[in-house]
Amino acid sequence: HGIIRPNECCSQCTDCLFEGRVVLERETVSLNVGDICRLCTCQAGEMKCRNVVTAQECPRLRCEKTEI
């Protein structure tokens, strides 16, 4: 899948390259920057990030079993 951005004639991938890894379209990853936690979502090939104020904003986990 790809998108054509305004004023461009060729399509571009919608996945993102972030911190050395491929992040799929609409996938959200968390990132610690010093004392700040950020949630970043891949949208149309660009990472959109915002600061997380509380742990309640973090995505719900769907782990089969917990490892510590």
ABEGO torsion letter per residue (X at the ends): XBBBBBGBABBBBABBBBGGBBBBBGBBBBBBBEABBBBBBBBGGBBBBBBBABAAABBBBBBABBBX
